Structures are given as C-alpha cells and as structure tokens.
C-alpha cells in the first residue's frame, strides 16, 4: 500500500479524481485545505496598521549625529 500527496488546481479536477479513486481501489484518508497565503496588499496594510516600519528605527537625525561623532579629524584640519 502507498500513500500519496496530490495537489489539484481546480475543484473540477478534484471531483474527477474523487470519481476515479473507487475504480483504482483507492480511498481518501484525509483532506487538508490548502493554506491561504496573504497578498502583498494585505501584508503592507498590516505593516501600516502596526505603525509602519520607520518608527522602529528612531530619529534619523540623532543617528546621523551619533555616527558623525565617531569620525576622526583629518590631518591638517581642526575641529
């Protein structure tokens, strides 16, 4: 005995397969619904509703001041 995982694209194909199973001495053991994948629009809407991605990074001007404080003074130049 073998167990197969079969994926069909349309309900018509699924109905045809179900009609063929008894003729092939097969039976349906378990039917799992295919997982619903969110669309890009849904994902983006979720990001927007959660406040966007920008707030998690903080103030960009403060980050720039901090990064520039690490710069060294070049030879021949005064601060």
Phi, psi and omega per residue, in radians:
X1 nan 2.456 3.105
X2 -2.168 2.622 3.019
X3 -2.055 2.322 -3.105
X4 -2.110 2.570 2.986
X5 -1.848 2.075 -3.072
X6 -2.103 2.368 3.108
X7 -1.979 2.232 3.094
X8 -2.097 2.584 -3.039
X9 -1.539 -0.542 -3.038
X10 -2.200 2.716 3.070
X11 -1.103 -0.518 3.110
X12 -1.133 -0.751 3.100
X13 -1.116 -0.660 3.121
X14 -1.134 -0.734 3.128
X15 -1.099 -0.714 3.110
X16 -1.102 -0.759 3.125
X17 -1.094 -0.720 3.133
X18 -1.122 -0.569 3.095
X19 -1.242 -0.544 -3.115
X20 -1.382 -0.432 -3.056
X21 -0.968 -0.862 -3.139
X22 -1.095 -0.570 3.134
X23 -1.212 -0.415 -3.137
X24 -1.790 0.243 -3.099
X25 1.011 0.664 3.125
X26 -1.921 2.867 3.099
X27 -2.578 2.701 3.112
X28 -1.514 2.121 -3.127
X29 -1.613 -0.812 -3.084
X30 -2.638 2.420 3.101
X31 -2.076 2.075 3.136
X32 -1.907 2.295 3.068
X33 -1.220 2.557 3.127
X34 -1.237 2.480 -3.131
X35 -1.154 2.475 3.139
X36 -1.537 2.099 3.130
X37 -1.643 2.315 3.136
X38 -1.231 2.605 3.082
X39 -1.394 2.881 3.114
X40 -1.043 -0.702 3.134
X41 -1.068 -0.694 3.123
X42 -1.169 -0.706 3.122
X43 -1.132 -0.791 3.132
X44 -1.119 -0.679 3.104
X45 -1.098 -0.678 3.101
X46 -1.121 -0.711 3.104
X47 -1.116 -0.741 3.136
X48 -1.119 -0.765 -3.126
X49 -1.142 -0.489 -3.140
X50 -1.485 0.086 3.075
X51 1.863 -0.011 3.121
X52 1.444 2.957 -3.097
X53 -1.531 -0.395 -3.037
X54 -1.156 -0.582 -3.088
X55 -1.160 -0.449 -3.101
X56 -1.277 -0.233 -3.111
X57 -1.650 -0.206 3.119
X58 1.472 -2.843 -3.075
X59 -1.425 2.085 -3.107
X60 -1.150 -0.564 3.128
X61 -1.166 -0.693 3.113
X62 -1.136 -0.707 3.101
X63 -1.072 -0.760 -3.137
X64 -1.120 -0.722 3.103
X65 -1.079 -0.733 -3.134
X66 -1.130 -0.793 -3.123
X67 -1.112 -0.723 -3.132
X68 -1.226 -0.391 3.098
X69 -1.198 -0.326 3.130
X70 -1.435 -0.261 -3.104
X71 -1.079 2.535 3.090
X72 -1.673 2.745 3.113
X73 -1.377 2.283 -3.125
X74 -1.313 2.649 -3.136
X75 -1.024 2.395 3.104
X76 1.438 0.066 3.140
X77 -2.151 2.581 3.102
X78 -1.861 2.735 -3.108
X79 -1.439 nan nan
